[in-house]
Amino acid sequence: MFHPPVKTRGLSHSRTFLGKLSNMQNDAPAVKPFRSLEDALNRCQTLGMRLSRQRRFILELLWQAQEHLSAREIYDRLNQQGKAIGHTSVYQNLEALSSQGIVECIERSDGRLYGNISDSHSHVNCLDTNQILDIYVELPKDLIEQVEQQTGVKITEYRIDFFGYRKCKSESDTTESNEIVSPVGSQT
């Protein structure tokens, strides 16, 4: 089942990656998804994390921006808003927040990107606009079973990274090929 994007997140870094299916379990504890900034702040308090002025600035920015941002972009935006915060403070707070699963950290070849965390989700990486779109994808049960049989690993969660280009209406109207492309596994 495909669910439409819930958020559009821009980024300013170009990259090339292969898509992957990966188990999303990590060292961070499994917690109820965050639906708001308030949920994220409450989770910090539950974990006994100090809610410093700088930490709150970072969380507020990530929830307001609705984008995946680098530490440098977070630093720049906060300072442009007149919120004095140092580079080291940004990096240390992002590390603390991401290690506890309070913010999402996406590893890229050109650095890490951070965003507000939500339910387990997949990403569509637009290569010409450099946007990351968050989407919810539910794989067919038989495909998950096939992966489990091939690997001997019980899949509990997954993430899919898609990569592609936006098609402009004018480009699709002038396409030379009338070839029909079907999704993998379907028949035409």
C-alpha positions in Angstrom: 0.0 0.0 0.0 1.4 3.4 -0.9 0.7 6.5 1.2 1.2 9.9 -0.2 4.0 12.1 1.1 3.3 13.7 4.4 6.1 16.2 4.4 8.5 17.7 1.9 12.0 18.2 3.1 14.6 20.1 1.1 18.3 19.8 1.3 21.2 21.6 -0.2 23.6 18.7 -0.9 23.8 16.7 -4.1 24.5 13.0 -3.8 24.2 9.7 -5.6 23.1 6.5 -3.8 21.7 3.2 -4.5 18.3 2.4 -3.0 18.2 -0.1 -0.2 15.8 -2.1 2.0 17.2 -2.0 5.5 16.1 -3.0 8.9 15.4 0.3 10.8 16.2 -1.1 14.2 19.1 0.7 15.8 20.5 1.3 19.3 17.9 3.9 20.1 15.1 2.6 22.2 11.8 2.0 20.4 9.3 4.7 21.4 5.9 5.9 20.4 6.3 8.2 17.3 6.5 11.9 17.9 3.5 13.8 16.5 4.6 17.3 17.7 7.3 19.4 19.1 5.7 18.9 22.5 6.1 15.1 22.2 9.8 15.6 21.4 10.2 17.9 24.4 8.4 15.5 26.7 10.6 12.6 25.5 13.7 14.6 26.4 12.3 15.1 29.9 11.3 11.5 30.2 14.9 10.5 29.3 16.2 13.0 31.9 17.8 15.1 29.2 18.4 18.8 30.1 16.3 21.1 28.0 18.8 23.8 27.5 18.0 26.9 25.5 20.2 25.6 22.7 18.5 22.2 22.6 15.1 23.8 22.5 16.2 26.1 19.7 17.3 23.1 17.6 14.1 21.2 18.2 11.9 24.2 17.5 13.8 24.8 14.2 13.5 21.2 13.0 9.8 21.1 13.8 9.2 24.5 12.1 11.4 23.9 9.1 10.0 20.4 8.2 13.2 19.8 6.3 16.2 17.6 6.6 19.0 20.0 7.5 22.8 19.7 8.0 24.3 20.8 11.2 25.8 23.8 9.4 22.4 24.8 8.0 20.9 24.5 11.5 23.7 26.7 12.9 23.2 29.3 10.1 19.5 29.5 10.4 19.5 29.8 14.2 22.1 32.6 14.0 20.2 34.4 11.3 17.2 34.3 13.6 19.3 36.0 16.3 19.6 32.9 18.4 23.3 32.9 19.4 24.5 29.3 19.4 28.0 27.9 18.6 29.0 25.2 16.1 30.1 22.8 18.9 26.8 23.3 20.7 24.8 22.5 17.6 26.9 19.3 16.9 26.7 18.1 20.5 23.0 18.6 20.8 22.3 16.9 17.5 24.4 13.9 18.5 22.6 13.7 21.9 19.1 14.1 20.3 19.7 11.6 17.4 21.3 9.0 19.7 18.2 9.0 21.8 15.9 8.8 18.7 14.4 12.2 19.3 15.5 13.5 15.9 16.1 11.7 12.7 19.7 11.5 11.4 20.3 10.5 7.8 23.8 9.5 6.9 24.9 10.8 3.5 28.3 10.6 1.7 28.5 14.4 2.1 27.5 14.5 5.7 24.6 14.0 8.1 21.1 15.5 7.7 18.7 15.9 10.6 15.0 16.2 10.7 12.1 15.8 13.2 11.4 12.2 13.7 8.0 10.5 13.0 6.8 7.0 12.4 9.0 4.6 10.5 9.0 5.9 7.0 10.8 5.8 3.6 12.3 8.5 1.6 12.1 9.6 -2.0 15.3 11.5 -3.0 14.7 13.9 -5.9 18.0 14.1 -7.7 17.2 17.3 -9.6 15.6 19.3 -6.9 17.7 17.8 -4.0 14.6 17.3 -1.9 13.8 14.4 0.3 10.2 13.5 0.5 8.9 11.4 3.4 6.5 8.7 2.4 4.9 5.7 4.0 5.3 2.4 2.0 3.8 -0.9 3.1 5.5 -3.8 1.3 3.4 -6.9 0.4 3.6 -9.6 3.0 4.8 -12.1 0.5 7.8 -9.9 -0.4 8.8 -9.5 3.3 8.5 -13.3 3.7 10.7 -13.8 0.6 13.4 -11.5 2.1 13.2 -13.4 5.4 13.5 -16.8 3.7 16.5 -15.6 1.6 18.4 -14.0 4.5 17.2 -16.0 7.6 16.4 -12.6 9.3 13.0 -11.8 10.8 12.1 -8.4 9.4 10.5 -6.2 12.0 10.8 -2.8 10.3 12.1 -1.5 7.0 13.0 1.6 5.2 13.2 2.1 1.4 15.2 4.9 -0.2 14.0 5.8 -3.7 16.0 8.0 -6.0 14.8 9.7 -9.1 14.0 12.9 -11.1 10.9 15.0 -11.1 9.1 15.0 -14.5 8.0 18.4 -15.8 4.7 18.3 -17.7 6.5 19.8 -20.7 9.1 17.0 -20.6 6.5 14.2 -20.4 4.6 15.7 -23.4 7.7 15.7 -25.6 9.0 12.2 -24.7 10.1 10.4 -27.8 9.4 6.9 -26.4 5.9 5.5 -26.0 7.3 2.6 -24.0 5.2 1.5 -21.0 7.2 0.8 -17.9 5.6 -1.4 -15.2 6.7 -1.7 -11.6 9.0 -4.7 -10.9 7.0 -7.8 -10.5 3.9 -6.7 -12.3 2.7 -7.9 -15.7 1.6 -5.7 -18.6 
